[in-house]
Amino acid sequence: MPIAFATLLAILLLPFNNFLEIKLSRVWAITLSLSLALIILIGLIYFFAIHVGSFVDDLPRIKSQLNRHLRTVQTWAYHQFHLTRIEQKQYIDKATSQIQGKDGAGFLGQTLITITNSVIFIILLPIYTFLILYYRNMIRKFLESIFADHHREHVRAVIHESKLIVQGYMAGLIIEMGLITLINYAGFLIIGIKYAFFLALLSAILNMIPYIGMLIASIICMLITLTTSSNLADIGWVVAVLSIVQFLDNNIIMPKIVSSRVKINALITIFGVLAGGAIAGVSGMFLSIPFIAIIKVIFDRVEPLKPWGEILGDNITYVEKGKILARAKERLKRRRQPVLAK
């Protein structure tokens, strides 16, 4: 994962790094561009941490609100299933003891492994990015040399096109995240819920995972709103805001900013995201789209693999648009013919 993310970051920083190398040495240019990227990332984490801190400070009130909702659920369970609060508590205590007894040690061990992997990831990411940028010419020469001479032009074309796709995709994601944050924040401010910016930014970050991310963000925002608001109607308004933003993102923002750079159909996108999640969790979900896009570039350049490139692509959308436009022109032409005859 650190190598994969470092490769994406290196490709994203490459244009700015090339610009700096006109005046500076390669080492200083890479150091400056990488430092700027890390400053932006740390700033984003800092703003996110501030709002998380305010959320944590309000935990006593959230706990009180959650207890109130819990009592409502217990009352509903009593009327529907005739379970007293003591019986409900016994079921919960039994489930908790089973988790702690059987899986508690494993959960603790998995948590320690996750923390360790995160620290290693944070340390290795800038190191790998620096080295990939520094040795990029040697890496490109190696990729060209392992193929026969008559394939060199195809290899160069694949490398160049893959670089442009990844740069466009990453830049489009950053722009999309900014727009989604602003729209979500405006909507949450209008309905007057707490932690508006925190929820808006969290939704925008999760939205970077195609299709699945916004569903996860909606669930989290609903749960946080449930624990911080005494008005249950606010949950409905949160769902309405997120649904409107999702509609705008799927039909305007994503096609214009992101999808225009990565021609992959929705079926393959969903399958790739789920497969990436099964293989490598959230990181795999995020990496699945650029990985499939690069595979499609390779398939399109290799004659026996072109059918695979077609099944990954989204050419049918443009074909259907062309047919619709042609039918509209034909109907307009038929309507004008009687007028011209008269």
C-alpha positions, -999 to 999 in steps of 0.1 A, spaced: 0 0 0 27 26 8 43 19 -26 10 22 -44 0 54 -28 36 68 -32 33 61 -69 0 80 -72 14 109 -52 46 110 -73 26 111 -105 4 138 -91 35 159 -81 54 153 -113 43 184 -133 51 208 -104 83 189 -97 94 192 -134 87 230 -132 109 233 -101 137 214 -117 141 241 -143 157 263 -116 166 238 -89 185 205 -86 164 174 -86 169 167 -49 158 202 -39 129 202 -64 116 169 -51 121 180 -14 102 213 -20 73 197 -39 70 169 -14 71 193 15 43 214 0 22 183 -4 28 172 32 20 207 45 -14 206 27 -21 171 40 -11 181 76 -33 212 73 -62 191 62 -56 167 91 -53 196 115 -86 211 105 -102 177 107 -87 171 142 -99 204 155 -135 195 147 -130 160 160 -118 176 193 -149 197 196 -169 166 190 -151 147 217 -155 176 241 -193 173 237 -194 136 244 -212 140 278 -241 157 261 -240 132 233 -241 104 258 -271 119 275 -289 123 241 -280 87 232 -294 74 264 -327 92 257 -329 76 223 -319 43 238 -348 45 262 -371 52 233 -359 21 216 -363 0 247 -399 12 251 -405 3 214 -389 -32 220 -411 -37 251 -443 -29 232 -433 -50 201 -415 -80 216 -427 -78 252 -391 -77 265 -385 -58 297 -355 -35 301 -339 -61 324 -342 -88 298 -329 -64 271 -299 -56 293 -293 -93 299 -292 -99 261 -268 -69 256 -245 -80 285 -244 -116 272 -234 -104 237 -208 -81 252 -193 -108 274 -191 -131 243 -172 -105 223 -148 -98 252 -143 -135 260 -139 -149 225 -128 -121 203 -115 -95 228 -79 -106 225 -80 -109 188 -97 -74 185 -69 -59 207 -42 -76 186 -58 -64 154 -60 -29 168 -23 -29 176 -15 -42 142 -36 -15 125 -19 12 145 16 -2 137 8 -4 100 -5 32 100 27 45 116 48 25 91 26 38 63 31 75 74 68 70 76 73 52 43 50 72 21 72 104 18 104 82 15 89 61 -13 75 92 -31 110 109 -30 128 78 -43 102 72 -71 105 108 -83 143 107 -80 147 75 -100 118 80 -124 139 81 -155 156 49 -146 122 32 -139 108 44 -172 139 32 -191 136 -2 -173 100 -6 -183 108 2 -219 139 -21 -220 121 -53 -208 100 -54 -240 111 -60 -275 122 -31 -297 91 -32 -319 69 -27 -287 89 3 -275 65 29 -289 35 11 -274 52 10 -240 60 47 -242 24 55 -252 10 34 -223 34 51 -198 25 86 -210 -13 79 -212 -13 62 -177 5 92 -163 -20 116 -177 -50 95 -165 -37 93 -130 -29 130 -128 -63 139 -141 -81 115 -118 -62 126 -87 -66 163 -95 -103 157 -103 -108 139 -69 -92 169 -51 -115 194 -68 -145 171 -63 -137 168 -26 -135 206 -22 -168 212 -40 -187 184 -21 -174 198 12 -186 233 4 -221 221 -8 -225 198 22 -214 225 46 -239 250 31 -267 225 33 -259 215 69 -257 252 79 -291 258 65 -308 230 84 -288 241 115 -272 208 127 -241 207 149 -206 198 136 -216 210 101 -181 214 88 -169 182 104 -197 162 88 -193 179 55 -156 172 53 -161 136 65 -187 130 38 -165 145 11 -135 124 21 -156 92 22 -172 102 -12 -138 96 -27 -146 59 -25 -170 56 -55 -207 46 -48 -200 30 -15 -184 60 2 -215 82 2 -236 54 17 -211 50 46 -210 88 50 -248 90 51 -250 63 79 -223 81 99 -239 115 95 -273 101 105 -259 84 136 -240 116 147 -271 138 141 -292 113 161 -269 116 191 -265 154 189 -301 166 180 -333 162 200 -353 168 168 -356 136 148 -366 156 117 -330 167 115 -321 132 104 -345 134 75 -330 168 65 -295 154 66 -305 125 44 -322 150 20 -290 172 18 -268 142 12 -292 128 -14 -292 161 -33 -254 164 -31 -252 128 -43 -275 136 -73 -254 167 -82 -222 147 -78 -233 117 -99 -249 138 -127 -228 170 -129 -196 171 -107 -183 135 -112 -190 133 -150 -175 167 -157 -145 166 -134 -135 130 -127 -152 106 -151 -142 126 -182 -106 116 -173 -113 79 -166 -135 61 -191 -147 31 -170 -183 20 -170 -203 19 -138 -206 -19 -136 -168 -24 -137 -163 5 -112 -186 -11 -86 -171 -45 -91 -136 -30 -89 -144 -11 -57 -158 -42 -40 -129 -64 -52 -104 -38 -40 -121 -36 -6 -121 -74 -3 -83 -75 -11 -70 -45 7 -98 -27 26 -105 10 22 -71 15 6 -80 -11 -20 -113 7 -27 -95 40 -33 -68 24 -55 -91 3 -76 -102 30 -101 -68 43 -112 -56 6 -112 -84 -4 -136 -78 27 -157 -42 18 -162 -51 -18 -171 -76 -5 -196 -49 17 -212 -27 -15 -216 -56 -35 -230 -64 -8 -256 -28 -9 -268 -24 -47 -271 -43 -61 -301 -54 -95 -285 -66 -77 -253 -87 -50 -270 -120 -68 -263 -111 -66 -226 -104 -29 -229 -139 -24 -245 -157 -42 -217 -139 -20 -192 -148 12 -211 -179 33 -213 -183 37 -250 -219 26 -249 -228 59 -231 -215 80 -260 -230 57 -286 -265 60 -269 -261 98 -267 -253 99 -304 -284 78 -312 -306 100 -290 -292 131 -308 -297 116 -342 -334 106 -334 -340 141 -321 -327 156 -353 -348 132 -374 -380 142 -354 -372 179 -359 -367 173 -396 -401 156 -399 -418 184 -381 -403 210 -405 -412 191 -437 -450 200 -436 -443 236 -429 -418 238 -458 -444 221 -481 -471 247 -473 
